[in-house]
Amino acid sequence: MSLEVTTQRRESVTTARIEHTSATQGGNAMFTTIKNLLRDESGVTAIEYGLIAALVAVAAVGAMETLGTGISDIFGTVESNLSTGSSSGG
């Protein structure tokens, strides 16, 4: 009976050591991964390009708004001149 108990204790101690080792290595792996992510700067370049694209888009919208108003005024003038010319000329 003593031999059985000793064997069971050894197995449980071995299992506990394996679980502890796995948990410790998993924790180190997670820490290493987080550390590597913090050091990685490849995403910074993508963010910079995204910000530049957003700035270009805002500038384009502003330019098109101004240009659109000017073109609308021009077409309004052309329309009124055509309607005035066709009613007085005909």
C-alpha positions as CSV (number, residue, x, y, z in Angstrom):
1,M,0.0,0.0,0.0
2,S,2.8,2.4,0.8
3,L,4.3,1.8,-2.7
4,E,1.0,2.7,-4.3
5,V,0.7,5.9,-2.4
6,T,4.3,6.9,-3.2
7,T,3.7,6.2,-6.9
8,Q,0.5,8.3,-6.9
9,R,2.3,11.1,-5.2
10,R,5.1,11.0,-7.7
11,E,2.6,11.1,-10.5
12,S,0.7,14.0,-9.1
13,V,3.9,15.9,-8.4
14,T,5.1,15.2,-11.9
15,T,1.8,16.4,-13.3
16,A,1.9,19.5,-11.2
17,R,5.5,20.3,-12.4
18,I,4.4,19.8,-16.0
19,E,1.4,22.1,-15.6
20,H,3.6,24.7,-13.8
21,T,6.2,24.6,-16.5
22,S,3.6,24.9,-19.3
23,A,1.9,27.9,-17.5
24,T,5.3,29.6,-17.0
25,Q,6.4,29.1,-20.6
26,G,3.0,30.3,-21.8
27,G,3.3,33.4,-19.7
28,N,6.8,34.0,-21.0
29,A,5.5,33.5,-24.6
30,M,2.7,36.0,-24.0
31,F,5.2,38.5,-22.5
32,T,7.6,38.0,-25.4
33,T,4.8,38.4,-27.9
34,I,3.6,41.7,-26.3
35,K,7.2,42.9,-26.1
36,N,7.7,42.2,-29.8
37,L,4.4,43.9,-30.7
38,L,5.5,47.0,-28.9
39,R,8.9,47.0,-30.7
40,D,7.4,46.4,-34.1
41,E,7.1,49.7,-36.0
42,S,5.8,48.4,-39.4
43,G,2.3,49.4,-38.4
44,V,3.4,53.0,-37.8
45,T,4.1,53.4,-41.5
46,A,0.7,52.1,-42.5
47,I,-0.9,54.6,-40.0
48,E,1.1,57.5,-41.5
49,Y,0.0,56.6,-45.0
50,G,-3.6,56.4,-43.8
51,L,-3.3,59.9,-42.2
52,I,-1.9,61.3,-45.4
53,A,-4.7,59.7,-47.5
54,A,-7.3,61.2,-45.1
55,L,-5.7,64.7,-45.4
56,V,-5.7,64.4,-49.2
57,A,-9.3,63.4,-49.2
58,V,-10.3,66.4,-47.0
59,A,-8.4,68.7,-49.3
60,A,-10.1,67.2,-52.3
61,V,-13.5,67.6,-50.8
62,G,-12.8,71.2,-50.0
63,A,-11.5,71.9,-53.5
64,M,-14.5,70.2,-55.1
65,E,-16.9,72.1,-53.0
66,T,-15.4,75.5,-54.0
67,L,-15.1,74.4,-57.7
68,G,-18.6,73.0,-57.7
69,T,-20.1,76.3,-56.5
70,G,-18.1,78.2,-59.2
71,I,-19.2,75.8,-62.0
72,S,-22.8,76.0,-60.8
73,D,-22.7,79.8,-61.0
74,I,-21.3,79.5,-64.6
75,F,-24.0,77.1,-65.7
76,G,-26.6,79.4,-64.1
77,T,-25.3,82.4,-66.1
78,V,-25.2,80.4,-69.3
79,E,-28.8,79.2,-68.7
80,S,-30.1,82.6,-68.1
81,N,-28.3,84.0,-71.2
82,L,-29.7,81.2,-73.3
83,S,-33.2,81.7,-72.1
84,T,-33.0,85.5,-72.5
85,G,-31.5,85.1,-76.0
86,S,-34.0,82.6,-77.2
87,S,-37.1,84.5,-76.0
88,S,-35.9,87.9,-77.4
89,G,-34.4,86.5,-80.6
90,G,-37.4,84.4,-81.6
